[in-house]
């Protein structure tokens, strides 16, 4: 999926995803991961995203307790920006019915 999308348009990420990845990576990987993120369009977590994330949280928090705050923000970003979500952790994104991992 991701390889095909790379040829049809730019790939993008949420600012929150940058924080999640960069915050957990070893320092020796910073340069390479920094280059990867520099090649992506990064969408900010603005007030529209925050309000949409709150709506998603209200809708799914009782039925999907494993979904974290970051997941709601990433989902809201994809929905607002009209992006197709790609994740290996499809269980955390019930708001995207039928979501499949990008490398399946």
Buried (B, 14 or more C-beta within 10 A) or exposed (E): EEEEBEEEEEBBBBBBBBEBBEEEEEEEEEEEBEEEEEEBEBBEBEEEBEEBBEEBBEEBEEEBEEBEEBBBBBBBBBBBEEBBBBBEEBEBBBBBEEBEEBEE
